[in-house]
Amino acid sequence: MHYRLYKDRINQWRWRLIAANGKTLADSGESYWNKADAQHAIDLVKGSYSAPVYE
């Protein structure tokens, strides 16, 4: 599993979480002007593993 940073069609940064089988598990849902902002969003997601899950 890994994250992939990329530029979208309007030249802004986005990210995807890719599973070992190549399927997308999650994406940024929004674009970022700066690559550092997209990286920060990834760091926030990585740090949320202990967040509660609600139905």
PDB file with SEQRES, HELIX, SHEET and CRYST1 records, atoms N, CA, C and O in Angstrom:
SEQRES   1 A   55  MET HIS TYR ARG LEU TYR LYS ASP ARG ILE ASN GLN TRP          
SEQRES   2 A   55  ARG TRP ARG LEU ILE ALA ALA ASN GLY LYS THR LEU ALA          
SEQRES   3 A   55  ASP SER GLY GLU SER TYR TRP ASN LYS ALA ASP ALA GLN          
SEQRES   4 A   55  HIS ALA ILE ASP LEU VAL LYS GLY SER TYR SER ALA PRO          
SEQRES   5 A   55  VAL TYR GLU                                                  
HELIX    1 AA1 LYS A   35  LYS A   46  1                                  12    
SHEET    1 AA1 3 HIS A   2  LYS A   7  0                                        
SHEET    2 AA1 3 TRP A  13  ILE A  18 -1                                        
SHEET    3 AA1 3 THR A  24  ASP A  27 -1                                        
CRYST1    1.000    1.000    1.000  90.00  90.00  90.00 P 1           1          
ATOM      1  N   MET A   1       0.853  -1.167   0.000  1.00  0.00           N  
ATOM      2  CA  MET A   1       0.000   0.000   0.000  1.00  0.00           C  
ATOM      3  C   MET A   1       0.899   1.230   0.000  1.00  0.00           C  
ATOM      4  O   MET A   1       1.934   1.265   0.667  1.00  0.00           O  
ATOM      5  N   HIS A   2       0.481   2.238  -0.764  1.00  0.00           N  
ATOM      6  CA  HIS A   2       1.267   3.465  -0.824  1.00  0.00           C  
ATOM      7  C   HIS A   2       0.381   4.653  -1.227  1.00  0.00           C  
ATOM      8  O   HIS A   2      -0.730   4.486  -1.729  1.00  0.00           O  
ATOM      9  N   TYR A   3       0.904   5.829  -0.993  1.00  0.00           N  
ATOM     10  CA  TYR A   3       0.252   7.061  -1.426  1.00  0.00           C  
ATOM     11  C   TYR A   3       0.906   7.529  -2.715  1.00  0.00           C  
ATOM     12  O   TYR A   3       2.107   7.348  -2.913  1.00  0.00           O  
ATOM     13  N   ARG A   4       0.120   8.124  -3.580  1.00  0.00           N  
ATOM     14  CA  ARG A   4       0.651   8.681  -4.815  1.00  0.00           C  
ATOM     15  C   ARG A   4       0.232  10.142  -4.920  1.00  0.00           C  
ATOM     16  O   ARG A   4      -0.961  10.446  -4.903  1.00  0.00           O  
ATOM     17  N   LEU A   5       1.192  11.040  -5.027  1.00  0.00           N  
ATOM     18  CA  LEU A   5       0.934  12.464  -5.274  1.00  0.00           C  
ATOM     19  C   LEU A   5       0.945  12.692  -6.778  1.00  0.00           C  
ATOM     20  O   LEU A   5       1.801  12.157  -7.484  1.00  0.00           O  
ATOM     21  N   TYR A   6       0.013  13.471  -7.262  1.00  0.00           N  
ATOM     22  CA  TYR A   6      -0.022  13.751  -8.699  1.00  0.00           C  
ATOM     23  C   TYR A   6      -0.693  15.094  -8.945  1.00  0.00           C  
ATOM     24  O   TYR A   6      -1.381  15.632  -8.077  1.00  0.00           O  
ATOM     25  N   LYS A   7      -0.476  15.627 -10.150  1.00  0.00           N  
ATOM     26  CA  LYS A   7      -1.146  16.859 -10.567  1.00  0.00           C  
ATOM     27  C   LYS A   7      -2.365  16.484 -11.392  1.00  0.00           C  
ATOM     28  O   LYS A   7      -2.298  15.612 -12.259  1.00  0.00           O  
ATOM     29  N   ASP A   8      -3.487  17.153 -11.113  1.00  0.00           N  
ATOM     30  CA  ASP A   8      -4.725  16.867 -11.837  1.00  0.00           C  
ATOM     31  C   ASP A   8      -4.790  17.672 -13.131  1.00  0.00           C  
ATOM     32  O   ASP A   8      -3.824  18.333 -13.509  1.00  0.00           O  
ATOM     33  N   ARG A   9      -5.928  17.612 -13.799  1.00  0.00           N  
ATOM     34  CA  ARG A   9      -6.058  18.269 -15.109  1.00  0.00           C  
ATOM     35  C   ARG A   9      -5.991  19.786 -15.041  1.00  0.00           C  
ATOM     36  O   ARG A   9      -5.741  20.435 -16.057  1.00  0.00           O  
ATOM     37  N   ILE A  10      -6.212  20.370 -13.856  1.00  0.00           N  
ATOM     38  CA  ILE A  10      -6.088  21.826 -13.728  1.00  0.00           C  
ATOM     39  C   ILE A  10      -4.775  22.214 -13.045  1.00  0.00           C  
ATOM     40  O   ILE A  10      -4.619  23.324 -12.537  1.00  0.00           O  
ATOM     41  N   ASN A  11      -3.830  21.253 -13.052  1.00  0.00           N  
ATOM     42  CA  ASN A  11      -2.462  21.483 -12.589  1.00  0.00           C  
ATOM     43  C   ASN A  11      -2.358  21.757 -11.089  1.00  0.00           C  
ATOM     44  O   ASN A  11      -1.477  22.494 -10.645  1.00  0.00           O  
ATOM     45  N   GLN A  12      -3.263  21.159 -10.312  1.00  0.00           N  
ATOM     46  CA  GLN A  12      -3.188  21.244  -8.857  1.00  0.00           C  
ATOM     47  C   GLN A  12      -2.870  19.861  -8.305  1.00  0.00           C  
ATOM     48  O   GLN A  12      -3.068  18.851  -8.980  1.00  0.00           O  
ATOM     49  N   TRP A  13      -2.378  19.828  -7.076  1.00  0.00           N  
ATOM     50  CA  TRP A  13      -1.933  18.584  -6.454  1.00  0.00           C  
ATOM     51  C   TRP A  13      -3.077  17.819  -5.805  1.00  0.00           C  
ATOM     52  O   TRP A  13      -3.970  18.410  -5.198  1.00  0.00           O  
ATOM     53  N   ARG A  14      -3.039  16.494  -5.940  1.00  0.00           N  
ATOM     54  CA  ARG A  14      -3.971  15.578  -5.309  1.00  0.00           C  
ATOM     55  C   ARG A  14      -3.188  14.363  -4.839  1.00  0.00           C  
ATOM     56  O   ARG A  14      -2.021  14.192  -5.189  1.00  0.00           O  
ATOM     57  N   TRP A  15      -3.847  13.511  -4.034  1.00  0.00           N  
ATOM     58  CA  TRP A  15      -3.214  12.264  -3.622  1.00  0.00           C  
ATOM     59  C   TRP A  15      -4.206  11.126  -3.696  1.00  0.00           C  
ATOM     60  O   TRP A  15      -5.420  11.326  -3.656  1.00  0.00           O  
ATOM     61  N   ARG A  16      -3.658   9.921  -3.805  1.00  0.00           N  
ATOM     62  CA  ARG A  16      -4.444   8.692  -3.777  1.00  0.00           C  
ATOM     63  C   ARG A  16      -3.725   7.694  -2.879  1.00  0.00           C  
ATOM     64  O   ARG A  16      -2.496   7.656  -2.835  1.00  0.00           O  
ATOM     65  N   LEU A  17      -4.506   6.885  -2.164  1.00  0.00           N  
ATOM     66  CA  LEU A  17      -3.976   5.754  -1.406  1.00  0.00           C  
ATOM     67  C   LEU A  17      -4.239   4.528  -2.268  1.00  0.00           C  
ATOM     68  O   LEU A  17      -5.387   4.196  -2.563  1.00  0.00           O  
ATOM     69  N   ILE A  18      -3.156   3.856  -2.669  1.00  0.00           N  
ATOM     70  CA  ILE A  18      -3.231   2.733  -3.595  1.00  0.00           C  
ATOM     71  C   ILE A  18      -2.931   1.435  -2.851  1.00  0.00           C  
ATOM     72  O   ILE A  18      -1.941   1.351  -2.124  1.00  0.00           O  
ATOM     73  N   ALA A  19      -3.777   0.428  -3.026  1.00  0.00           N  
ATOM     74  CA  ALA A  19      -3.575  -0.888  -2.410  1.00  0.00           C  
ATOM     75  C   ALA A  19      -2.508  -1.654  -3.187  1.00  0.00           C  
ATOM     76  O   ALA A  19      -2.126  -1.259  -4.288  1.00  0.00           O  
ATOM     77  N   ALA A  20      -2.036  -2.743  -2.607  1.00  0.00           N  
ATOM     78  CA  ALA A  20      -1.012  -3.579  -3.243  1.00  0.00           C  
ATOM     79  C   ALA A  20      -1.493  -4.128  -4.592  1.00  0.00           C  
ATOM     80  O   ALA A  20      -0.678  -4.388  -5.477  1.00  0.00           O  
ATOM     81  N   ASN A  21      -2.808  -4.304  -4.753  1.00  0.00           N  
ATOM     82  CA  ASN A  21      -3.345  -4.814  -6.020  1.00  0.00           C  
ATOM     83  C   ASN A  21      -3.577  -3.708  -7.053  1.00  0.00           C  
ATOM     84  O   ASN A  21      -4.091  -3.977  -8.139  1.00  0.00           O  
ATOM     85  N   GLY A  22      -3.203  -2.465  -6.725  1.00  0.00           N  
ATOM     86  CA  GLY A  22      -3.318  -1.356  -7.666  1.00  0.00           C  
ATOM     87  C   GLY A  22      -4.630  -0.595  -7.611  1.00  0.00           C  
ATOM     88  O   GLY A  22      -4.802   0.385  -8.336  1.00  0.00           O  
ATOM     89  N   LYS A  23      -5.549  -1.022  -6.775  1.00  0.00           N  
ATOM     90  CA  LYS A  23      -6.839  -0.331  -6.672  1.00  0.00           C  
ATOM     91  C   LYS A  23      -6.741   0.860  -5.726  1.00  0.00           C  
ATOM     92  O   LYS A  23      -6.007   0.825  -4.738  1.00  0.00           O  
ATOM     93  N   THR A  24      -7.483   1.903  -6.037  1.00  0.00           N  
ATOM     94  CA  THR A  24      -7.526   3.100  -5.206  1.00  0.00           C  
ATOM     95  C   THR A  24      -8.416   2.849  -4.001  1.00  0.00           C  
ATOM     96  O   THR A  24      -9.580   2.472  -4.138  1.00  0.00           O  
ATOM     97  N   LEU A  25      -7.848   3.066  -2.810  1.00  0.00           N  
ATOM     98  CA  LEU A  25      -8.610   2.898  -1.572  1.00  0.00           C  
ATOM     99  C   LEU A  25      -9.205   4.213  -1.101  1.00  0.00           C  
ATOM    100  O   LEU A  25     -10.293   4.239  -0.527  1.00  0.00           O  
ATOM    101  N   ALA A  26      -8.487   5.310  -1.345  1.00  0.00           N  
ATOM    102  CA  ALA A  26      -8.941   6.638  -0.914  1.00  0.00           C  
ATOM    103  C   ALA A  26      -8.286   7.682  -1.800  1.00  0.00           C  
ATOM    104  O   ALA A  26      -7.246   7.438  -2.412  1.00  0.00           O  
ATOM    105  N   ASP A  27      -8.912   8.848  -1.858  1.00  0.00           N  
ATOM    106  CA  ASP A  27      -8.293   9.968  -2.572  1.00  0.00           C  
ATOM    107  C   ASP A  27      -8.510  11.251  -1.795  1.00  0.00           C  
ATOM    108  O   ASP A  27      -9.254  11.289  -0.814  1.00  0.00           O  
ATOM    109  N   SER A  28      -7.848  12.296  -2.250  1.00  0.00           N  
ATOM    110  CA  SER A  28      -7.856  13.556  -1.514  1.00  0.00           C  
ATOM    111  C   SER A  28      -9.226  14.221  -1.490  1.00  0.00           C  
ATOM    112  O   SER A  28      -9.543  14.922  -0.529  1.00  0.00           O  
ATOM    113  N   GLY A  29     -10.028  14.028  -2.496  1.00  0.00           N  
ATOM    114  CA  GLY A  29     -11.343  14.643  -2.525  1.00  0.00           C  
ATOM    115  C   GLY A  29     -11.313  16.129  -2.853  1.00  0.00           C  
ATOM    116  O   GLY A  29     -12.347  16.732  -3.140  1.00  0.00           O  
ATOM    117  N   GLU A  30     -10.147  16.702  -2.810  1.00  0.00           N  
ATOM    118  CA  GLU A  30      -9.967  18.110  -3.181  1.00  0.00           C  
ATOM    119  C   GLU A  30      -8.556  18.279  -3.706  1.00  0.00           C  
ATOM    120  O   GLU A  30      -7.700  17.421  -3.490  1.00  0.00           O  
ATOM    121  N   SER A  31      -8.313  19.379  -4.391  1.00  0.00           N  
ATOM    122  CA  SER A  31      -6.979  19.646  -4.915  1.00  0.00           C  
ATOM    123  C   SER A  31      -6.304  20.746  -4.097  1.00  0.00           C  
ATOM    124  O   SER A  31      -6.962  21.522  -3.402  1.00  0.00           O  
ATOM    125  N   TYR A  32      -4.991  20.792  -4.196  1.00  0.00           N  
ATOM    126  CA  TYR A  32      -4.174  21.726  -3.431  1.00  0.00           C  
ATOM    127  C   TYR A  32      -3.263  22.490  -4.381  1.00  0.00           C  
ATOM    128  O   TYR A  32      -2.707  21.916  -5.317  1.00  0.00           O  
ATOM    129  N   TRP A  33      -3.115  23.775  -4.137  1.00  0.00           N  
ATOM    130  CA  TRP A  33      -2.218  24.591  -4.960  1.00  0.00           C  
ATOM    131  C   TRP A  33      -0.762  24.193  -4.765  1.00  0.00           C  
ATOM    132  O   TRP A  33       0.021  24.183  -5.715  1.00  0.00           O  
ATOM    133  N   ASN A  34      -0.403  23.863  -3.517  1.00  0.00           N  
ATOM    134  CA  ASN A  34       0.987  23.554  -3.201  1.00  0.00           C  
ATOM    135  C   ASN A  34       1.165  22.072  -2.913  1.00  0.00           C  
ATOM    136  O   ASN A  34       0.318  21.446  -2.276  1.00  0.00           O  
ATOM    137  N   LYS A  35       2.270  21.520  -3.387  1.00  0.00           N  
ATOM    138  CA  LYS A  35       2.589  20.127  -3.128  1.00  0.00           C  
ATOM    139  C   LYS A  35       2.704  19.876  -1.622  1.00  0.00           C  
ATOM    140  O   LYS A  35       2.288  18.826  -1.133  1.00  0.00           O  
ATOM    141  N   ALA A  36       3.267  20.836  -0.892  1.00  0.00           N  
ATOM    142  CA  ALA A  36       3.425  20.691   0.560  1.00  0.00           C  
ATOM    143  C   ALA A  36       2.073  20.564   1.256  1.00  0.00           C  
ATOM    144  O   ALA A  36       1.960  19.840   2.245  1.00  0.00           O  
ATOM    145  N   ASP A  37       1.058  21.247   0.764  1.00  0.00           N  
ATOM    146  CA  ASP A  37      -0.280  21.138   1.354  1.00  0.00           C  
ATOM    147  C   ASP A  37      -0.870  19.748   1.124  1.00  0.00           C  
ATOM    148  O   ASP A  37      -1.524  19.197   2.009  1.00  0.00           O  
ATOM    149  N   ALA A  38      -0.641  19.186  -0.054  1.00  0.00           N  
ATOM    150  CA  ALA A  38      -1.114  17.827  -0.338  1.00  0.00           C  
ATOM    151  C   ALA A  38      -0.383  16.826   0.552  1.00  0.00           C  
ATOM    152  O   ALA A  38      -0.996  15.893   1.071  1.00  0.00           O  
ATOM    153  N   GLN A  39       0.921  17.015   0.728  1.00  0.00           N  
ATOM    154  CA  GLN A  39       1.697  16.136   1.600  1.00  0.00           C  
ATOM    155  C   GLN A  39       1.198  16.235   3.042  1.00  0.00           C  
ATOM    156  O   GLN A  39       1.117  15.228   3.745  1.00  0.00           O  
ATOM    157  N   HIS A  40       0.867  17.438   3.474  1.00  0.00           N  
ATOM    158  CA  HIS A  40       0.333  17.627   4.826  1.00  0.00           C  
ATOM    159  C   HIS A  40      -0.992  16.877   4.993  1.00  0.00           C  
ATOM    160  O   HIS A  40      -1.242  16.286   6.043  1.00  0.00           O  
ATOM    161  N   ALA A  41      -1.829  16.901   3.973  1.00  0.00           N  
ATOM    162  CA  ALA A  41      -3.101  16.167   4.026  1.00  0.00           C  
ATOM    163  C   ALA A  41      -2.847  14.666   4.160  1.00  0.00           C  
ATOM    164  O   ALA A  41      -3.553  13.986   4.903  1.00  0.00           O  
ATOM    165  N   ILE A  42      -1.853  14.147   3.454  1.00  0.00           N  
ATOM    166  CA  ILE A  42      -1.485  12.738   3.589  1.00  0.00           C  
ATOM    167  C   ILE A  42      -1.054  12.455   5.015  1.00  0.00           C  
ATOM    168  O   ILE A  42      -1.457  11.449   5.599  1.00  0.00           O  
ATOM    169  N   ASP A  43      -0.241  13.331   5.581  1.00  0.00           N  
ATOM    170  CA  ASP A  43       0.220  13.148   6.959  1.00  0.00           C  
ATOM    171  C   ASP A  43      -0.943  13.137   7.942  1.00  0.00           C  
ATOM    172  O   ASP A  43      -0.918  12.391   8.921  1.00  0.00           O  
ATOM    173  N   LEU A  44      -1.957  13.951   7.695  1.00  0.00           N  
ATOM    174  CA  LEU A  44      -3.140  13.956   8.555  1.00  0.00           C  
ATOM    175  C   LEU A  44      -3.889  12.630   8.475  1.00  0.00           C  
ATOM    176  O   LEU A  44      -4.351  12.115   9.493  1.00  0.00           O  
ATOM    177  N   VAL A  45      -4.009  12.084   7.286  1.00  0.00           N  
ATOM    178  CA  VAL A  45      -4.686  10.805   7.109  1.00  0.00           C  
ATOM    179  C   VAL A  45      -3.880   9.691   7.771  1.00  0.00           C  
ATOM    180  O   VAL A  45      -4.448   8.825   8.436  1.00  0.00           O  
ATOM    181  N   LYS A  46      -2.578   9.709   7.593  1.00  0.00           N  
ATOM    182  CA  LYS A  46      -1.714   8.696   8.213  1.00  0.00           C  
ATOM    183  C   LYS A  46      -1.838   8.739   9.726  1.00  0.00           C  
ATOM    184  O   LYS A  46      -1.782   7.700  10.384  1.00  0.00           O  
ATOM    185  N   GLY A  47      -2.004   9.912  10.274  1.00  0.00           N  
ATOM    186  CA  GLY A  47      -2.086  10.076  11.728  1.00  0.00           C  
ATOM    187  C   GLY A  47      -3.450   9.779  12.303  1.00  0.00           C  
ATOM    188  O   GLY A  47      -3.639   9.851  13.517  1.00  0.00           O  
ATOM    189  N   SER A  48      -4.406   9.446  11.453  1.00  0.00           N  
ATOM    190  CA  SER A  48      -5.777   9.249  11.940  1.00  0.00           C  
ATOM    191  C   SER A  48      -6.121   7.779  12.196  1.00  0.00           C  
ATOM    192  O   SER A  48      -7.294   7.445  12.361  1.00  0.00           O  
ATOM    193  N   TYR A  49      -5.135   6.911  12.231  1.00  0.00           N  
ATOM    194  CA  TYR A  49      -5.419   5.483  12.386  1.00  0.00           C  
ATOM    195  C   TYR A  49      -6.118   5.154  13.697  1.00  0.00           C  
ATOM    196  O   TYR A  49      -6.790   4.126  13.791  1.00  0.00           O  
ATOM    197  N   SER A  50      -5.978   5.995  14.703  1.00  0.00           N  
ATOM    198  CA  SER A  50      -6.628   5.713  15.984  1.00  0.00           C  
ATOM    199  C   SER A  50      -7.958   6.458  16.142  1.00  0.00           C  
ATOM    200  O   SER A  50      -8.568   6.414  17.210  1.00  0.00           O  
ATOM    201  N   ALA A  51      -8.402   7.129  15.103  1.00  0.00           N  
ATOM    202  CA  ALA A  51      -9.670   7.864  15.166  1.00  0.00           C  
ATOM    203  C   ALA A  51     -10.830   6.878  15.264  1.00  0.00           C  
ATOM    204  O   ALA A  51     -10.791   5.813  14.648  1.00  0.00           O  
ATOM    205  N   PRO A  52     -11.849   7.221  16.025  1.00  0.00           N  
ATOM    206  CA  PRO A  52     -13.006   6.320  16.139  1.00  0.00           C  
ATOM    207  C   PRO A  52     -13.789   6.241  14.832  1.00  0.00           C  
ATOM    208  O   PRO A  52     -13.733   7.147  14.000  1.00  0.00           O  
ATOM    209  N   VAL A  53     -14.509   5.156  14.673  1.00  0.00           N  
ATOM    210  CA  VAL A  53     -15.358   4.948  13.492  1.00  0.00           C  
ATOM    211  C   VAL A  53     -16.809   4.919  13.965  1.00  0.00           C  
ATOM    212  O   VAL A  53     -17.144   4.203  14.908  1.00  0.00           O  
ATOM    213  N   TYR A  54     -17.663   5.694  13.313  1.00  0.00           N  
ATOM    214  CA  TYR A  54     -19.076   5.764  13.675  1.00  0.00           C  
ATOM    215  C   TYR A  54     -19.925   5.299  12.490  1.00  0.00           C  
ATOM    216  O   TYR A  54     -19.569   5.516  11.332  1.00  0.00           O  
ATOM    217  N   GLU A  55     -21.039   4.665  12.797  1.00  0.00           N  
ATOM    218  CA  GLU A  55     -21.987   4.268  11.735  1.00  0.00           C  
ATOM    219  C   GLU A  55     -23.185   5.166  11.760  1.00  0.00           C  
ATOM    220  O   GLU A  55     -24.097   5.001  10.950  1.00  0.00           O  
TER     221      GLU A  55                                                      
END                                                                             
